[in-house]
Amino acid sequence: MWQSWGKSPGGGRIQHSASRRNFSCSSFKDIENLCKNTETTDQQQHHQQNPHQLKTKSASVFHRVRKVTSILRSWSTPLQHQDIICLPDSEQKIVIYFTSLRVVRKTFEDCRSVRSIFKGLRVSIDERDLSMDGTFLEELKGIFGKKLTLPRVFIGGRYIGGAEEIKQLHENGELKKIIEGYPVLESGVCECCGGYRFLLCNQCDGSHKCYTENKGGGGFRSCSSCNENGLIKCSFCSSVSL
């Protein structure tokens, strides 16, 4: 309630002049501008208090852009460039070195993600599972040395990268452009191998050992028809995709 006018002990009226001098009426337009100014000031104060957070966010974005740009630049340079890693006899292929073993969870998940990306793009790929054939491991060691991380992807004979690089290219829509013109993935699963690309050796039944009888004495020897796991490549898959 407003205070009523009263009389002083001397008989005069008491006027609340101080409260009247301090009161000012602002229009709605002034109030709107005042709110905007306050919001801008709060944002500036927040930015000043967290400069590291903003700098980190910007840096991460530019880091992703530089990563993809560096990969695309490598495609515009000649194959003879010394910085480009090449895979022999794979100029018309998409080759993925991976492992199907779950020994290291992150490696297994990365390999599965990269293979899913290419299969989702409906393109034929040459899958080289290191856990199925040791010759694939020797191929990689000859290119990268002993320190290996999986997966490793080659497109048109050129090394593109691992899981991180492929995911970034896929997110930016550049991977689809790179693989244009490559063979389309055949529908269905191979009836011979069930999609594993390997079969048990007929000579040793997958044991990688064969028994021979000689005049000097028989014995077991390593089977020359299969790899160390007693497997041979599926002839149908090899003729279609490789």
C-alpha positions as CSV (number, residue, x, y, z in Angstrom):
1,M,0.0,0.0,0.0
2,W,1.1,3.5,-0.7
3,Q,2.0,5.5,2.4
4,S,-0.6,8.1,3.2
5,W,0.2,11.8,3.6
6,G,0.8,12.6,7.1
7,K,1.5,15.7,9.2
8,S,4.6,16.5,11.0
9,P,4.6,17.5,14.6
10,G,5.0,21.1,13.5
11,G,1.8,20.9,11.5
12,G,3.4,20.7,8.0
13,R,2.9,18.0,5.4
14,I,5.5,15.3,4.9
15,Q,6.3,14.8,1.2
16,H,8.3,11.9,0.0
17,S,10.3,13.9,-2.5
18,A,13.3,11.6,-2.4
19,S,11.3,8.6,-3.7
20,R,9.8,10.7,-6.4
21,R,13.2,12.0,-7.5
22,N,14.6,8.4,-7.8
23,F,11.6,7.0,-9.8
24,S,11.8,7.0,-13.6
25,C,9.5,5.3,-16.1
26,S,11.1,3.4,-19.0
27,S,9.3,2.4,-22.1
28,F,9.1,-1.3,-23.2
29,K,11.6,-0.5,-26.0
30,D,14.1,0.7,-23.4
31,I,13.6,-2.5,-21.4
32,E,14.1,-4.7,-24.5
33,N,17.4,-2.9,-25.2
34,L,18.5,-3.3,-21.6
35,C,17.9,-7.1,-21.7
36,K,19.9,-7.4,-24.9
37,N,22.8,-5.5,-23.5
38,T,22.7,-7.6,-20.4
39,E,22.7,-10.9,-22.4
40,T,25.6,-9.6,-24.5
41,T,27.6,-8.7,-21.4
42,D,26.9,-12.2,-19.9
43,Q,28.2,-13.9,-23.0
44,Q,31.3,-11.8,-23.1
45,Q,32.0,-12.6,-19.4
46,H,31.4,-16.3,-20.1
47,H,33.8,-16.2,-23.0
48,Q,36.4,-14.5,-21.0
49,Q,36.1,-17.0,-18.2
50,N,36.4,-20.0,-20.6
51,P,38.8,-19.0,-23.4
52,H,40.5,-22.4,-23.4
53,Q,37.2,-24.2,-24.0
54,L,36.4,-22.1,-27.1
55,K,39.9,-22.5,-28.5
56,T,39.8,-26.3,-28.0
57,K,36.5,-26.5,-29.9
58,S,37.7,-24.5,-32.8
59,A,41.0,-26.4,-32.9
60,S,39.2,-29.8,-33.1
61,V,37.1,-28.6,-36.0
62,F,40.0,-27.3,-38.0
63,H,41.9,-30.5,-37.1
64,R,39.3,-32.6,-38.8
65,V,39.3,-30.4,-41.9
66,R,43.0,-30.5,-42.2
67,K,43.0,-34.3,-41.8
68,V,40.6,-34.8,-44.7
69,T,42.3,-32.1,-46.8
70,S,45.7,-33.8,-46.5
71,I,44.2,-37.1,-47.6
72,L,42.5,-35.6,-50.6
73,R,45.7,-33.7,-51.6
74,S,47.5,-37.0,-51.8
75,W,45.1,-38.1,-54.5
76,S,46.0,-35.2,-56.7
77,T,49.8,-36.1,-56.7
78,P,51.4,-38.6,-58.9
79,L,51.9,-42.2,-57.8
80,Q,55.7,-41.8,-58.0
81,H,55.6,-39.3,-55.2
82,Q,57.9,-40.5,-52.4
83,D,55.5,-39.7,-49.6
84,I,52.7,-41.9,-51.0
85,I,52.5,-45.4,-49.7
86,C,51.6,-47.8,-52.5
87,L,50.4,-51.4,-52.6
88,P,51.7,-53.4,-55.6
89,D,49.2,-55.0,-58.0
90,S,46.1,-53.3,-56.5
91,E,45.6,-50.3,-58.8
92,Q,42.0,-51.4,-59.6
93,K,41.1,-52.6,-56.1
94,I,39.9,-51.5,-52.7
95,V,42.0,-53.5,-50.2
96,I,41.3,-53.7,-46.5
97,Y,43.8,-55.3,-44.1
98,F,41.9,-56.2,-40.9
99,T,41.5,-58.9,-38.2
100,S,38.5,-60.9,-37.3
101,L,39.9,-61.9,-33.9
102,R,38.4,-60.2,-30.8
103,V,41.7,-60.1,-28.8
104,V,41.8,-56.3,-28.7
105,R,38.3,-54.9,-28.5
106,K,39.1,-51.5,-30.0
107,T,41.0,-52.9,-33.0
108,F,38.2,-55.4,-33.7
109,E,35.5,-52.6,-33.5
110,D,37.5,-50.4,-35.8
111,C,37.9,-53.2,-38.3
112,R,34.2,-54.0,-38.2
113,S,33.2,-50.3,-38.6
114,V,35.4,-49.7,-41.7
115,R,34.2,-52.9,-43.4
116,S,30.6,-51.9,-42.7
117,I,31.2,-48.5,-44.2
118,F,32.4,-49.9,-47.5
119,K,29.7,-52.6,-47.6
120,G,27.1,-49.9,-47.0
121,L,28.5,-48.1,-50.1
122,R,27.9,-51.3,-52.1
123,V,31.4,-51.6,-53.4
124,S,33.5,-54.7,-53.9
125,I,36.5,-54.9,-51.5
126,D,39.5,-57.2,-51.2
127,E,39.3,-58.2,-47.5
128,R,42.6,-59.5,-46.2
129,D,42.2,-61.0,-42.7
130,L,45.5,-61.3,-41.0
131,S,44.2,-63.9,-38.6
132,M,43.3,-66.2,-41.5
133,D,46.5,-65.9,-43.5
134,G,50.0,-64.9,-42.2
135,T,51.1,-63.8,-45.7
136,F,48.9,-60.7,-45.2
137,L,50.9,-59.8,-42.1
138,E,54.1,-60.1,-44.0
139,E,52.8,-57.8,-46.7
140,L,52.0,-55.1,-44.2
141,K,55.4,-55.5,-42.5
142,G,57.1,-55.0,-45.8
143,I,55.3,-51.7,-46.2
144,F,54.9,-50.2,-42.6
145,G,57.5,-52.2,-40.6
146,K,56.9,-54.0,-37.4
147,K,54.6,-51.4,-35.7
148,L,51.2,-52.1,-37.1
149,T,47.7,-50.9,-36.4
150,L,44.5,-52.2,-38.0
151,P,42.6,-51.6,-40.2
152,R,44.7,-50.4,-43.1
153,V,42.9,-49.3,-46.3
154,F,44.3,-49.0,-49.8
155,I,42.2,-47.6,-52.7
156,G,43.6,-47.8,-56.2
157,G,46.9,-48.9,-54.8
158,R,47.3,-45.9,-52.6
159,Y,47.3,-46.0,-48.8
160,I,44.3,-43.9,-47.5
161,G,44.5,-44.5,-43.7
162,G,43.0,-46.4,-40.8
163,A,39.6,-46.2,-39.1
164,E,39.8,-42.5,-38.2
165,E,40.6,-41.3,-41.7
166,I,37.9,-43.5,-43.4
167,K,35.2,-42.4,-40.9
168,Q,36.1,-38.7,-41.5
169,L,36.0,-39.1,-45.3
170,H,32.7,-41.0,-45.0
171,E,31.2,-38.3,-42.8
172,N,32.3,-35.5,-45.2
173,G,30.9,-37.4,-48.2
174,E,34.3,-37.6,-49.9
175,L,34.7,-41.4,-49.6
176,K,31.8,-42.0,-52.0
177,K,33.4,-39.7,-54.6
178,I,36.8,-41.5,-54.3
179,I,35.4,-45.0,-54.9
180,E,33.3,-44.0,-57.9
181,G,34.1,-46.4,-60.8
182,Y,35.1,-49.3,-58.7
183,P,33.3,-52.7,-59.1
184,V,29.9,-52.9,-57.4
185,L,29.4,-55.4,-54.6
186,E,27.6,-58.6,-55.7
187,S,24.4,-59.4,-53.9
188,G,24.3,-62.4,-51.6
189,V,26.9,-64.5,-49.8
190,C,29.4,-66.8,-51.5
191,E,27.9,-70.3,-51.6
192,C,31.3,-71.9,-51.5
193,C,32.9,-70.3,-48.4
194,G,29.9,-68.5,-46.8
195,G,31.7,-65.2,-47.1
196,Y,34.9,-66.2,-45.2
197,R,36.9,-66.2,-48.4
198,F,38.8,-69.3,-47.3
199,L,38.2,-73.0,-47.4
200,L,39.7,-76.0,-45.7
201,C,42.6,-77.6,-47.7
202,N,41.5,-80.7,-49.5
203,Q,45.0,-82.2,-49.3
204,C,45.5,-82.1,-45.5
205,D,41.9,-81.5,-44.4
206,G,43.0,-78.4,-42.6
207,S,45.8,-79.9,-40.5
208,H,48.6,-78.4,-42.6
209,K,50.4,-81.8,-42.4
210,C,50.7,-84.5,-45.0
211,Y,52.0,-88.0,-44.5
212,T,54.4,-89.4,-47.1
213,E,55.9,-92.8,-47.6
214,N,59.5,-93.0,-48.9
215,K,62.0,-95.8,-49.2
216,G,64.1,-94.2,-46.5
217,G,61.2,-93.8,-44.2
218,G,57.9,-92.0,-44.3
219,G,56.7,-89.2,-42.1
220,F,54.7,-86.0,-41.9
221,R,55.6,-82.9,-43.7
222,S,54.0,-79.4,-44.1
223,C,51.3,-79.2,-46.7
224,S,52.4,-77.1,-49.6
225,S,48.9,-76.4,-50.8
226,C,47.6,-74.3,-47.9
227,N,48.7,-71.7,-45.4
228,E,49.8,-72.2,-41.8
229,N,46.1,-72.5,-40.7
230,G,45.4,-75.3,-43.2
231,L,43.3,-72.9,-45.4
232,I,43.2,-72.1,-49.0
233,K,41.6,-69.1,-50.7
234,C,38.1,-69.6,-52.1
235,S,38.6,-69.8,-55.9
236,F,35.1,-68.3,-56.6
237,C,35.6,-65.2,-54.4
238,S,39.1,-64.7,-55.7
239,S,38.0,-64.8,-59.3
240,V,35.1,-62.4,-58.7
241,S,36.4,-59.7,-56.3
242,L,40.2,-59.8,-56.8
